[in-house]
Amino acid sequence: MSALLTENIFECRVSSVLNKNVRSYGKMYMFDNCSETCWNSDAGSPQWVFINFEEECSLSSFEVEFQGGFAGKNCHIEAG
């Protein structure tokens, strides 16, 4: 997992969770450093992930990993 996420306090919000089943597919699984778990959204567009750091920090790059052969067709990234 990125040092940025382990060394800084942040909050995360997501657009949806598959069948509202947070226990199995919640946003916390994006950051648990386990390849067996992941956040899973409901179907439809748009889906989004919002990460807000408590303090300003520098970001030089980031990675997005899709699991199970799925990938976003239309992705939009904002930082500020």
RAFENGI-V789807 format. One record per helix or strand of 2 or more residues. SS is the DSSP state (a for helix, b for strand). FROM is the first residue (numbers start at 1). LEN is the number of residues. If there is no record, write none. Layout:
[[SS:FROM:LEN] [SS:FROM:LEN]]
//
This chain:
[[a:3:5] [b:10:5] [a:18:3] [a:22:4] [a:27:4] [b:49:5]]
//
